Amino acid sequence: MLGGGLLPGTLTVVYGATGIGKTHLGLTYASHGRVTDGRPGILFDMNVRGDSQQHHVYAERLFGWPLRRWTHTVMPMADPYPPPGELDAYYCDAFPWVGKLREYQLPSPDGFEFDWNWKAAYNAAFYTVRPFVYFHLGAGSRRIVVDGVEPMDVPADYIQPYIFDELYRKTIHREAETMGMEICLPVWKHREYIDAHLYDHRAVTTVLLVTTEETQLEHLLARKVASGDIGAVANTILVLGSERAGSRLARYLAVVKHRGSAMSDEFAEYRVTEQGLQFV
């Protein structure tokens, strides 16, 4: 349907209601990195409810993949290297914040600014997030899946798009050498390691899974592009929606946008089974 697959170095946004199969799709994409890249992709869970998305259960059942949680944090000038076994942890939930931006802001002479206490906690989270991305990409992972993005009427008013934008621009698509020099301090001590683990961030493909209020495929195709909507700048947009088919509920996938390659204009019916998504 994509005329060859997702393009390296681009962003794909998948829209769909809760329970439609987005997490199955994201985990399948990340797991398939073992075949294409020699290593699975990494997964960010941005949902404050923790493991309500069932990532661990699905990964174990579908792929025999024990989805361990990344805990390694690198403070400035600390020993940067992950402890033994940590590079087998492909799951990170260091961004648990949801809600509107104003809930994290205070009035200031220039308008509004982030509350200092929240900003400190947010900055501290990056001491976990940046090593998570850097060491996994340095080890060969090339796929990143971001899940747990909740429904929003005007995305620009909410905290999750802000966090994802920061993550995407300042961490995922950052020069490997620059990342290494910022994490592995002092640089002279770790220069050999940094040079031996360079990667091309332009080869990293990101899939963002966004939960919508709309459930029907027809409504998803007709949804407006709101202010701050990440999909407006994404290379590829997929929608997963449902429609009534006689006495059952049918699920369909459609490719709305795929820059740089031919794409199908058909609706593909699928089912969510114990084996994951299966096209009918």
Backbone as CSV, one residue per row, in Angstrom:
resi,resn,N_x,N_y,N_z,CA_x,CA_y,CA_z,C_x,C_y,C_z
1,MET,0.821,-1.217,0.000,0.000,0.000,0.000,0.854,1.265,0.000
2,LEU,2.080,1.166,0.530,2.978,2.313,0.584,3.942,2.354,-0.596
3,GLY,3.818,1.411,-1.503,4.705,1.404,-2.658,6.144,1.114,-2.293
4,GLY,6.360,0.313,-1.253,7.732,-0.047,-0.877,8.031,0.116,0.595
5,GLY,7.145,0.728,1.360,7.365,0.861,2.801,7.629,2.289,3.234
6,LEU,7.833,2.468,4.524,8.123,3.794,5.070,9.533,4.217,4.670
7,LEU,9.695,5.500,4.411,10.985,6.012,3.957,11.887,6.329,5.142
8,PRO,13.147,5.887,5.124,14.069,6.168,6.226,14.193,7.667,6.476
9,GLY,14.311,8.013,7.736,14.519,9.403,8.104,13.267,10.241,8.132
10,THR,12.096,9.615,8.012,10.851,10.382,7.970,9.978,10.069,9.180
11,LEU,8.915,10.868,9.300,7.937,10.699,10.373,6.626,10.198,9.787
12,THR,6.090,9.145,10.396,4.769,8.627,10.044,3.846,8.826,11.242
13,VAL,2.647,9.370,10.989,1.643,9.525,12.047,0.484,8.590,11.746
14,VAL,0.113,7.790,12.746,-1.006,6.862,12.619,-2.129,7.354,13.521
15,TYR,-3.288,7.645,12.924,-4.439,8.127,13.672,-5.479,7.014,13.802
16,GLY,-6.121,6.947,14.969,-7.189,5.979,15.150,-7.705,5.992,16.577
17,ALA,-8.925,5.515,16.755,-9.535,5.502,18.083,-8.883,4.449,18.969
18,THR,-9.144,4.536,20.256,-8.632,3.542,21.181,-9.193,2.162,20.841
19,GLY,-8.345,1.137,20.891,-8.778,-0.221,20.610,-8.799,-0.609,19.150
20,ILE,-8.349,0.277,18.261,-8.444,0.001,16.830,-7.254,-0.813,16.319
21,GLY,-6.160,-0.898,17.111,-5.013,-1.712,16.693,-3.722,-0.937,16.479
22,LYS,-3.662,0.329,16.916,-2.461,1.137,16.696,-1.238,0.549,17.401
23,THR,-1.431,0.129,18.645,-0.305,-0.419,19.399,0.195,-1.707,18.767
24,HIS,-0.713,-2.552,18.292,-0.303,-3.754,17.567,0.565,-3.387,16.361
25,LEU,0.116,-2.392,15.612,0.843,-1.966,14.418,2.225,-1.437,14.788
26,GLY,2.293,-0.594,15.823,3.564,-0.018,16.239,4.548,-1.066,16.724
27,LEU,4.063,-2.016,17.526,4.942,-3.067,18.029,5.427,-3.976,16.902
28,THR,4.559,-4.245,15.940,4.961,-5.052,14.786,6.071,-4.355,14.013
29,TYR,5.916,-3.060,13.810,6.936,-2.290,13.092,8.267,-2.308,13.848
30,ALA,8.211,-2.093,15.164,9.437,-2.074,15.960,10.099,-3.446,15.967
31,SER,9.308,-4.491,16.143,9.857,-5.845,16.199,10.490,-6.249,14.874
32,HIS,9.913,-5.802,13.769,10.430,-6.194,12.463,11.812,-5.593,12.194
33,GLY,12.231,-4.646,13.044,13.587,-4.116,12.915,14.643,-5.188,13.067
34,ARG,14.318,-6.295,13.756,15.268,-7.400,13.879,15.641,-7.954,12.510
35,VAL,14.664,-7.950,11.594,14.881,-8.488,10.253,15.612,-7.478,9.384
36,THR,15.168,-6.219,9.414,15.714,-5.220,8.496,16.993,-4.561,8.997
37,ASP,17.106,-4.386,10.324,18.235,-3.646,10.887,19.143,-4.503,11.757
38,GLY,18.696,-5.706,12.072,19.469,-6.551,12.967,19.185,-6.300,14.431
39,ARG,18.340,-5.314,14.727,17.941,-4.996,16.103,16.507,-4.471,16.091
40,PRO,15.757,-4.745,17.152,14.409,-4.177,17.222,14.448,-2.658,17.323
41,GLY,13.313,-2.040,17.042,13.184,-0.615,17.287,12.972,-0.350,18.764
42,ILE,12.917,0.927,19.144,12.679,1.304,20.531,11.299,1.942,20.658
43,LEU,10.725,1.876,21.848,9.346,2.305,22.067,9.266,3.314,23.201
44,PHE,8.622,4.447,22.932,8.290,5.430,23.956,6.807,5.306,24.291
45,ASP,6.501,5.230,25.573,5.114,5.241,26.033,4.886,6.566,26.754
46,MET,4.094,7.458,26.146,3.864,8.784,26.715,2.567,8.845,27.517
47,ASN,2.042,7.694,27.896,0.760,7.666,28.587,0.960,7.633,30.087
48,VAL,0.336,8.559,30.785,0.496,8.668,32.227,-0.048,7.442,32.956
49,ARG,-0.881,6.651,32.302,-1.463,5.482,32.950,-0.514,4.287,32.922
50,GLY,0.730,4.514,32.548,1.711,3.438,32.602,1.489,2.406,31.524
51,ASP,1.296,1.139,31.913,1.227,0.048,30.952,-0.196,-0.288,30.537
52,SER,-1.099,0.690,30.599,-2.478,0.416,30.210,-2.587,0.062,28.732
53,GLN,-1.584,0.433,27.942,-1.603,0.131,26.521,-1.277,-1.344,26.241
54,GLN,-0.855,-2.074,27.271,-0.559,-3.498,27.144,0.643,-3.783,26.246
55,HIS,1.598,-2.863,26.190,2.776,-3.069,25.347,3.511,-4.367,25.697
56,HIS,3.743,-4.573,26.990,4.522,-5.724,27.412,3.815,-7.034,27.096
57,VAL,2.499,-7.063,27.353,1.720,-8.273,27.095,1.695,-8.596,25.603
58,TYR,1.428,-7.581,24.781,1.366,-7.790,23.330,2.715,-8.230,22.780
59,ALA,3.799,-7.561,23.218,5.127,-7.876,22.691,5.512,-9.319,23.015
60,GLU,5.197,-9.741,24.216,5.534,-11.108,24.627,4.705,-12.111,23.848
61,ARG,3.405,-11.849,23.703,2.527,-12.805,23.039,2.758,-12.877,21.538
62,LEU,2.926,-11.713,20.909,3.031,-11.671,19.448,4.409,-12.078,18.946
63,PHE,5.460,-11.678,19.679,6.813,-11.840,19.137,7.762,-12.570,20.086
64,GLY,7.262,-13.001,21.254,8.166,-13.586,22.236,9.214,-12.596,22.683
65,TRP,8.817,-11.324,22.765,9.731,-10.207,23.013,9.512,-9.682,24.427
66,PRO,10.396,-9.971,25.368,10.255,-9.431,26.727,10.603,-7.941,26.735
67,LEU,9.600,-7.100,26.739,9.791,-5.655,26.571,10.185,-5.037,27.914
68,ARG,11.477,-4.975,28.164,11.975,-4.445,29.428,12.028,-2.930,29.419
69,ARG,11.878,-2.352,30.616,11.870,-0.895,30.801,13.293,-0.366,30.973
70,TRP,13.627,0.678,30.221,14.935,1.332,30.315,14.973,2.187,31.581
71,THR,16.029,2.036,32.381,16.152,2.802,33.626,17.458,3.580,33.708
72,HIS,18.360,3.381,32.758,19.691,3.992,32.833,19.613,5.509,32.655
73,THR,20.132,6.226,33.635,20.161,7.689,33.615,21.613,8.155,33.656
74,VAL,21.933,9.130,32.806,23.309,9.644,32.754,23.308,11.114,33.149
75,MET,23.741,11.385,34.356,23.893,12.761,34.810,25.220,13.320,34.285
76,PRO,25.368,14.640,34.226,26.621,15.227,33.721,27.856,14.705,34.448
77,MET,28.837,14.313,33.679,30.130,13.834,34.154,30.052,12.470,34.834
78,ALA,28.891,11.787,34.785,28.783,10.446,35.359,29.234,9.411,34.332
79,ASP,29.495,8.199,34.806,29.852,7.117,33.884,28.692,6.916,32.918
80,PRO,28.888,7.108,31.602,27.749,7.109,30.678,27.270,5.738,30.237
81,TYR,28.122,4.724,30.310,27.806,3.472,29.632,26.699,2.689,30.338
82,PRO,25.760,2.136,29.562,24.690,1.329,30.157,25.253,0.105,30.854
83,PRO,24.661,-0.286,31.979,25.123,-1.504,32.669,24.802,-2.737,31.843
84,PRO,25.394,-3.870,32.147,25.133,-5.092,31.382,23.643,-5.415,31.306
85,GLY,23.189,-5.724,30.102,21.795,-6.085,29.895,20.869,-4.925,29.623
86,GLU,21.319,-3.696,29.870,20.415,-2.550,29.696,20.064,-2.307,28.230
87,LEU,20.955,-2.681,27.319,20.658,-2.499,25.901,19.630,-3.508,25.397
88,ASP,19.180,-4.397,26.268,18.052,-5.273,25.941,16.733,-4.657,26.401
89,ALA,16.781,-3.446,26.949,15.580,-2.733,27.399,15.179,-1.739,26.303
90,TYR,14.064,-2.021,25.634,13.653,-1.227,24.470,12.429,-0.341,24.745
91,TYR,12.050,-0.214,26.019,10.825,0.503,26.394,11.170,1.633,27.362
92,CYS,10.628,2.828,27.104,10.891,3.985,27.963,9.584,4.732,28.238
93,ASP,9.332,5.015,29.518,8.118,5.740,29.892,8.451,6.991,30.712
94,ALA,9.525,7.666,30.339,10.007,8.816,31.106,9.218,10.098,30.854
95,PHE,8.257,10.081,29.925,7.440,11.266,29.637,5.976,10.979,29.983
96,PRO,5.584,11.098,31.232,4.231,10.706,31.639,3.204,11.834,31.616
97,TRP,3.567,13.012,31.116,2.685,14.172,31.293,1.623,14.282,30.201
98,VAL,0.398,14.546,30.626,-0.715,14.745,29.702,-1.479,15.990,30.130
99,GLY,-2.392,16.444,29.257,-3.203,17.614,29.582,-2.802,18.825,28.776
100,LYS,-3.371,19.962,29.151,-3.152,21.197,28.404,-1.900,21.922,28.879
101,LEU,-1.306,22.674,27.960,-0.097,23.427,28.271,-0.303,24.342,29.465
102,ARG,-1.471,24.969,29.556,-1.697,25.945,30.627,-1.629,25.308,32.018
103,GLU,-1.830,23.983,32.078,-1.729,23.304,33.367,-0.287,23.238,33.855
104,TYR,0.674,23.509,32.976,2.090,23.460,33.323,2.733,24.847,33.284
105,GLN,1.895,25.892,33.137,2.412,27.245,32.977,1.940,28.167,34.093
106,LEU,2.694,29.250,34.262,2.353,30.295,35.224,2.425,31.649,34.519
107,PRO,1.628,32.642,34.984,1.720,33.990,34.389,3.111,34.572,34.591
108,SER,3.560,35.314,33.600,4.847,35.997,33.681,4.692,37.384,33.071
109,PRO,5.672,38.260,33.260,5.572,39.614,32.656,5.401,39.578,31.145
110,ASP,5.877,38.517,30.491,5.793,38.410,29.036,4.636,37.520,28.571
111,GLY,3.776,37.118,29.501,2.660,36.252,29.136,2.597,35.044,30.048
112,PHE,3.083,33.891,29.541,3.119,32.671,30.340,4.460,31.969,30.144
113,GLU,4.892,31.269,31.175,6.105,30.462,31.092,5.883,29.175,31.879
114,PHE,6.688,28.163,31.577,6.531,26.895,32.268,6.870,27.037,33.745
115,ASP,6.089,26.347,34.559,6.355,26.295,35.988,7.755,25.727,36.215
116,TRP,8.526,26.356,37.084,9.925,25.971,37.265,10.046,24.533,37.752
117,ASN,9.185,24.128,38.676,9.267,22.772,39.215,9.022,21.731,38.125
118,TRP,8.012,21.981,37.251,7.764,21.038,36.165,8.923,21.049,35.184
119,LYS,9.435,22.212,34.858,10.540,22.306,33.907,11.756,21.540,34.420
120,ALA,11.996,21.594,35.729,13.122,20.860,36.301,12.911,19.356,36.162
121,ALA,11.683,18.891,36.421,11.379,17.459,36.281,11.470,17.026,34.821
122,TYR,11.002,17.891,33.925,11.049,17.604,32.486,12.496,17.517,32.004
123,ASN,13.333,18.468,32.405,14.740,18.441,32.011,15.447,17.211,32.583
124,ALA,15.078,16.810,33.805,15.686,15.632,34.415,15.328,14.372,33.636
125,ALA,14.120,14.329,33.059,13.704,13.154,32.288,14.614,12.932,31.085
126,PHE,15.159,14.011,30.529,16.017,13.862,29.364,17.350,13.189,29.699
127,TYR,17.741,13.182,30.970,18.945,12.450,31.356,18.733,10.941,31.213
128,THR,17.473,10.520,31.115,17.143,9.122,30.839,16.829,8.916,29.368
129,VAL,16.099,9.856,28.777,15.613,9.730,27.404,16.749,9.794,26.385
130,ARG,17.654,10.744,26.547,18.708,10.921,25.559,19.658,9.725,25.510
131,PRO,20.110,9.177,26.642,20.902,7.942,26.571,20.123,6.773,25.978
132,PHE,18.821,6.698,26.262,17.975,5.643,25.694,18.055,5.666,24.168
133,VAL,17.903,6.848,23.590,17.966,6.985,22.132,19.390,6.791,21.627
134,TYR,20.332,7.469,22.242,21.712,7.462,21.734,22.330,6.066,21.734
135,PHE,22.247,5.357,22.842,22.915,4.059,22.929,22.225,3.001,22.071
136,HIS,20.906,3.078,21.938,20.225,2.111,21.077,20.503,2.380,19.600
137,LEU,20.498,3.645,19.202,20.820,3.941,17.807,22.284,3.622,17.524
138,GLY,23.138,3.872,18.487,24.541,3.526,18.320,24.759,2.028,18.194
139,ALA,23.837,1.248,18.774,23.941,-0.212,18.703,23.283,-0.792,17.464
140,GLY,22.571,0.060,16.685,22.019,-0.411,15.420,20.526,-0.284,15.228
141,SER,19.765,0.069,16.258,18.322,0.266,16.076,18.080,1.449,15.143
142,ARG,17.056,1.342,14.278,16.756,2.417,13.338,15.256,2.748,13.304
143,ARG,14.499,2.179,14.224,13.058,2.420,14.262,12.658,2.922,15.646
144,ILE,11.841,3.962,15.662,11.345,4.510,16.919,9.828,4.610,16.837
145,VAL,9.144,4.071,17.837,7.684,4.130,17.909,7.303,4.911,19.160
146,VAL,6.419,5.882,18.998,5.946,6.694,20.119,4.454,6.453,20.278
147,ASP,4.043,5.936,21.432,2.650,5.576,21.686,2.131,6.360,22.887
148,GLY,0.817,6.293,23.103,0.224,6.907,24.279,-0.190,8.349,24.102
149,VAL,-0.302,8.844,22.866,-0.746,10.215,22.618,-2.267,10.238,22.628
150,GLU,-2.838,11.025,23.528,-4.273,11.004,23.769,-5.019,11.999,22.883
151,PRO,-6.362,11.882,22.802,-7.155,12.771,21.935,-7.014,14.240,22.315
152,MET,-6.952,15.101,21.292,-6.812,16.547,21.505,-7.649,17.276,20.468
153,ASP,-8.373,18.333,20.876,-9.135,19.116,19.907,-8.235,20.098,19.161
154,VAL,-7.386,20.826,19.903,-6.397,21.731,19.302,-5.030,21.329,19.830
155,PRO,-4.276,20.518,19.081,-3.000,19.987,19.588,-2.043,21.041,20.128
156,ALA,-2.053,22.237,19.543,-1.130,23.279,19.987,-1.373,23.693,21.431
157,ASP,-2.539,23.368,21.971,-2.868,23.734,23.352,-2.453,22.677,24.368
158,TYR,-1.873,21.558,23.910,-1.617,20.426,24.783,-0.128,20.162,24.952
159,ILE,0.218,19.475,26.050,1.620,19.258,26.399,2.266,18.149,25.580
160,GLN,1.514,17.105,25.209,2.131,15.966,24.519,2.745,16.342,23.169
161,PRO,2.067,17.114,22.315,2.726,17.525,21.065,3.997,18.332,21.305
162,TYR,3.991,19.157,22.348,5.190,19.925,22.684,6.344,18.990,23.030
163,ILE,6.059,17.988,23.869,7.096,17.044,24.284,7.614,16.253,23.090
164,PHE,6.685,15.788,22.243,7.129,15.008,21.078,7.980,15.852,20.142
165,ASP,7.592,17.094,19.922,8.368,17.968,19.037,9.787,18.147,19.561
166,GLU,9.920,18.333,20.875,11.243,18.458,21.485,12.045,17.162,21.309
167,LEU,11.390,16.052,21.548,12.046,14.749,21.411,12.505,14.520,19.976
168,TYR,11.643,14.822,19.029,11.936,14.530,17.621,13.052,15.417,17.079
169,ARG,12.980,16.710,17.373,13.945,17.658,16.800,15.285,17.647,17.540
170,LYS,15.240,17.513,18.873,16.446,17.725,19.667,17.150,16.443,20.104
171,THR,16.487,15.304,19.905,17.123,14.059,20.321,17.180,13.040,19.193
172,ILE,16.023,12.710,18.620,15.994,11.695,17.560,16.775,12.155,16.348
173,HIS,16.519,13.382,15.896,17.221,13.900,14.713,18.304,14.880,15.143
174,ARG,19.289,14.314,15.799,20.466,15.056,16.258,21.687,14.293,15.802
175,GLU,22.717,15.005,15.412,23.946,14.353,14.968,24.479,13.425,16.061
176,ALA,24.863,12.219,15.665,25.336,11.229,16.624,26.560,11.733,17.394
177,GLU,27.464,12.377,16.714,28.671,12.865,17.392,28.315,13.911,18.437
178,THR,27.396,14.810,18.088,26.977,15.840,19.042,26.328,15.214,20.264
179,MET,25.436,14.240,20.023,24.784,13.552,21.134,25.818,12.876,22.025
180,GLY,26.773,12.180,21.400,27.794,11.486,22.172,28.634,12.443,22.999
181,MET,28.956,13.581,22.435,29.782,14.560,23.145,29.025,15.213,24.293
182,GLU,27.706,15.258,24.205,26.910,15.841,25.288,26.642,14.841,26.410
183,ILE,26.605,13.552,26.072,26.295,12.522,27.063,27.553,11.946,27.696
184,CYS,28.568,11.696,26.872,29.792,11.039,27.340,30.843,12.092,27.707
185,LEU,30.813,12.526,28.962,31.720,13.567,29.443,32.667,13.004,30.498
186,PRO,33.922,13.496,30.534,34.550,14.415,29.588,34.802,13.750,28.239
187,VAL,34.701,14.525,27.195,34.748,13.968,25.843,36.071,13.253,25.567
188,TRP,37.187,13.836,26.015,38.493,13.212,25.722,38.577,11.786,26.256
189,LYS,37.892,11.541,27.356,37.935,10.215,27.977,37.149,9.186,27.176
190,HIS,36.104,9.639,26.465,35.196,8.729,25.767,35.251,8.900,24.248
191,ARG,36.272,9.622,23.771,36.358,9.926,22.347,36.348,8.672,21.485
192,GLU,37.054,7.652,21.884,37.129,6.431,21.086,35.756,5.775,20.968
193,TYR,35.014,5.749,22.069,33.674,5.154,22.043,32.743,5.964,21.133
194,ILE,32.776,7.276,21.247,31.914,8.145,20.431,32.183,7.913,18.953
195,ASP,33.443,7.878,18.572,33.798,7.697,17.164,33.412,6.311,16.655
196,ALA,33.395,5.327,17.538,33.081,3.958,17.128,31.577,3.697,17.063
197,HIS,30.767,4.643,17.531,29.313,4.434,17.572,28.556,5.556,16.863
198,LEU,29.134,6.035,15.781,28.445,7.038,14.972,27.327,6.373,14.168
199,TYR,26.236,7.065,13.987,25.119,6.584,13.172,24.542,7.768,12.411
200,ASP,23.800,7.479,11.375,23.191,8.523,10.562,21.747,8.723,11.030
201,HIS,21.479,9.837,11.702,20.121,10.081,12.211,19.106,10.201,11.077
202,ARG,19.599,10.455,9.861,18.691,10.568,8.712,18.180,9.205,8.254
203,ALA,18.706,8.148,8.837,18.238,6.796,8.515,17.252,6.272,9.555
204,VAL,16.922,7.103,10.547,16.026,6.695,11.625,14.582,7.057,11.254
205,THR,13.707,6.083,11.298,12.303,6.295,10.947,11.447,6.253,12.212
206,THR,10.573,7.247,12.355,9.751,7.381,13.559,8.279,7.197,13.214
207,VAL,7.582,6.420,14.032,6.136,6.226,13.899,5.470,6.747,15.163
208,LEU,4.578,7.708,15.006,3.834,8.303,16.113,2.392,7.820,16.060
209,LEU,1.917,7.221,17.163,0.561,6.683,17.232,-0.309,7.662,18.018
210,VAL,-1.347,8.191,17.380,-2.191,9.227,17.988,-3.621,8.727,18.128
211,THR,-4.145,8.761,19.339,-5.534,8.372,19.584,-6.455,9.540,19.240
212,THR,-7.551,9.241,18.550,-8.488,10.270,18.106,-9.851,10.075,18.745
213,GLU,-10.635,11.152,18.743,-12.024,11.059,19.175,-12.849,10.324,18.131
214,GLU,-12.523,10.535,16.858,-13.259,9.883,15.777,-12.965,8.389,15.766
215,THR,-13.976,7.603,15.519,-13.807,6.156,15.440,-14.034,5.617,14.029
216,GLN,-14.952,6.223,13.285,-15.278,5.725,11.953,-14.259,6.197,10.934
217,LEU,-13.944,5.334,9.977,-12.977,5.667,8.946,-13.398,6.923,8.190
218,GLU,-14.665,7.020,7.865,-15.168,8.178,7.120,-14.893,9.479,7.863
219,HIS,-15.089,9.479,9.179,-14.858,10.686,9.977,-13.367,10.998,10.096
220,LEU,-12.533,9.961,10.160,-11.092,10.176,10.219,-10.569,10.801,8.929
221,LEU,-11.110,10.352,7.817,-10.676,10.904,6.532,-11.110,12.358,6.370
222,ALA,-12.197,12.729,7.064,-12.738,14.085,6.934,-12.255,15.028,8.029
223,ARG,-11.445,14.509,8.972,-11.043,15.337,10.107,-10.191,16.516,9.660
224,LYS,-10.379,17.653,10.331,-9.647,18.862,9.991,-8.229,18.810,10.556
225,VAL,-7.335,19.523,9.910,-5.985,19.668,10.425,-5.986,20.859,11.370
226,ALA,-5.915,20.581,12.673,-5.987,21.631,13.676,-4.626,22.278,13.879
227,SER,-4.621,23.438,14.527,-3.379,24.139,14.826,-2.480,23.264,15.680
228,GLY,-1.218,23.119,15.263,-0.261,22.317,16.003,-0.313,20.840,15.704
229,ASP,-1.135,20.432,14.739,-1.265,19.017,14.404,0.025,18.518,13.756
230,ILE,0.654,17.520,14.374,1.936,17.006,13.898,1.800,16.388,12.510
231,GLY,0.614,15.853,12.216,0.413,15.214,10.928,0.586,16.146,9.746
232,ALA,0.472,17.451,9.985,0.595,18.421,8.897,1.988,18.419,8.291
233,VAL,3.001,18.033,9.079,4.373,18.051,8.584,4.951,16.643,8.445
234,ALA,4.129,15.616,8.716,4.607,14.244,8.604,4.746,13.837,7.151
235,ASN,5.670,12.928,6.887,5.840,12.406,5.535,4.695,11.482,5.159
236,THR,4.234,10.697,6.136,3.224,9.678,5.887,2.130,9.747,6.942
237,ILE,0.876,9.600,6.506,-0.262,9.537,7.428,-1.064,8.280,7.129
238,LEU,-1.285,7.481,8.162,-2.161,6.318,8.076,-3.335,6.532,9.013
239,VAL,-4.515,6.072,8.627,-5.667,6.125,9.515,-6.237,4.723,9.673
240,LEU,-6.631,4.399,10.892,-7.274,3.132,11.210,-8.660,3.445,11.749
241,GLY,-9.688,2.984,11.039,-11.044,3.293,11.445,-11.976,2.120,11.267
242,SER,-13.147,2.227,11.838,-14.124,1.141,11.787,-15.374,1.580,11.029
243,GLU,-16.061,0.600,10.456,-17.328,0.820,9.765,-18.217,-0.398,10.020
244,ARG,-19.525,-0.167,10.049,-20.455,-1.277,10.214,-20.535,-2.074,8.915
245,ALA,-20.406,-3.394,9.038,-20.515,-4.289,7.875,-21.520,-5.372,8.227
246,GLY,-22.784,-5.100,7.949,-23.842,-6.044,8.306,-23.979,-6.151,9.804
247,SER,-23.773,-7.357,10.337,-23.927,-7.580,11.768,-22.599,-7.536,12.518
248,ARG,-21.534,-7.036,11.885,-20.240,-6.982,12.550,-19.586,-5.619,12.344
249,LEU,-18.560,-5.380,13.122,-17.792,-4.148,13.019,-16.511,-4.444,12.257
250,ALA,-16.352,-3.825,11.105,-15.163,-4.052,10.279,-14.151,-2.929,10.498
251,ARG,-12.877,-3.293,10.507,-11.795,-2.316,10.674,-11.061,-2.151,9.351
252,TYR,-10.705,-0.879,9.037,-10.034,-0.587,7.770,-8.814,0.306,7.999
253,LEU,-7.798,0.090,7.174,-6.613,0.943,7.148,-6.563,1.666,5.812
254,ALA,-6.213,2.958,5.847,-6.080,3.742,4.615,-4.831,4.609,4.696
255,VAL,-4.161,4.785,3.560,-3.003,5.666,3.463,-3.495,7.023,2.980
256,VAL,-3.396,8.021,3.822,-3.872,9.366,3.473,-2.799,10.151,2.740
257,LYS,-1.556,9.978,3.173,-0.449,10.734,2.575,0.815,9.896,2.662
258,HIS,1.609,9.931,1.587,2.913,9.255,1.605,3.804,9.946,0.593
259,ARG,4.484,10.981,1.034,5.349,11.755,0.138,6.549,10.932,-0.301
260,GLY,6.869,11.045,-1.577,8.090,10.432,-2.080,7.936,9.032,-2.622
261,SER,6.700,8.509,-2.663,6.509,7.166,-3.181,5.069,6.990,-3.623
262,ALA,4.856,6.051,-4.543,3.491,5.720,-4.934,2.762,5.109,-3.749
263,MET,1.432,5.312,-3.691,0.669,4.736,-2.583,-0.687,4.277,-3.086
264,SER,-1.249,3.319,-2.366,-2.555,2.785,-2.720,-3.660,3.716,-2.234
265,ASP,-4.742,3.814,-3.008,-5.892,4.603,-2.571,-7.034,3.706,-2.088
266,GLU,-6.720,2.436,-1.858,-7.743,1.490,-1.421,-7.863,1.453,0.104
267,PHE,-9.024,0.979,0.581,-9.229,0.711,1.994,-8.932,-0.771,2.226
268,ALA,-8.039,-1.077,3.139,-7.672,-2.463,3.414,-8.339,-2.910,4.714
269,GLU,-9.157,-3.936,4.639,-9.815,-4.440,5.851,-8.859,-5.355,6.609
270,TYR,-8.900,-5.249,7.925,-8.050,-6.087,8.772,-8.812,-6.468,10.037
271,ARG,-8.262,-7.418,10.753,-8.819,-7.818,12.035,-7.711,-7.829,13.077
272,VAL,-8.078,-7.518,14.321,-7.137,-7.590,15.434,-7.321,-8.949,16.092
273,THR,-6.316,-9.807,15.967,-6.410,-11.181,16.463,-5.336,-11.436,17.519
274,GLU,-5.333,-12.642,18.041,-4.307,-13.040,19.001,-2.914,-13.026,18.371
275,GLN,-2.860,-13.054,17.044,-1.586,-13.019,16.317,-1.262,-11.628,15.805
276,GLY,-2.037,-10.616,16.239,-1.789,-9.242,15.803,-2.753,-8.848,14.693
277,LEU,-2.374,-7.862,13.896,-3.215,-7.392,12.795,-3.126,-8.376,11.625
278,GLN,-4.252,-8.777,11.125,-4.281,-9.649,9.968,-5.234,-9.067,8.932
279,PHE,-4.703,-8.845,7.713,-5.534,-8.309,6.645,-6.492,-9.391,6.119
280,VAL,-7.705,-8.966,5.821,-8.747,-9.893,5.356,-8.602,-10.112,3.863
